[in-house]
Amino acid sequence: MSPSQAPTSAPVSWSLADVNVLIDEVIAQQAKAGDGLNFRPSVWTSISACPGLSKPVKGGPKTGKSCREKWKRVR
């Protein structure tokens, strides 16, 4: 199978509960943030691995990148 034919993962779906977990985790990790709550990629990876986000009920898994992108939209 060529890379263009590889199956794609399901899109990430954010419930209100997921967003609340994301906000709680960002607050908990606040000390690791720089100006404007900008985190390094490793922090976003650890946030995506928290119990409330690592096992999605709907949609694809939450990755560090998807958590960072959602945080940009939320704030």
Buried (B, 14 or more C-beta within 10 A) or exposed (E): EEEEEEEEEEEBEBEEEBBEBBBEBBEEBEEEEEEEEEBEEEBBBBBBBBEBBEEBEEBEBBBBEBBBEBBEEEE
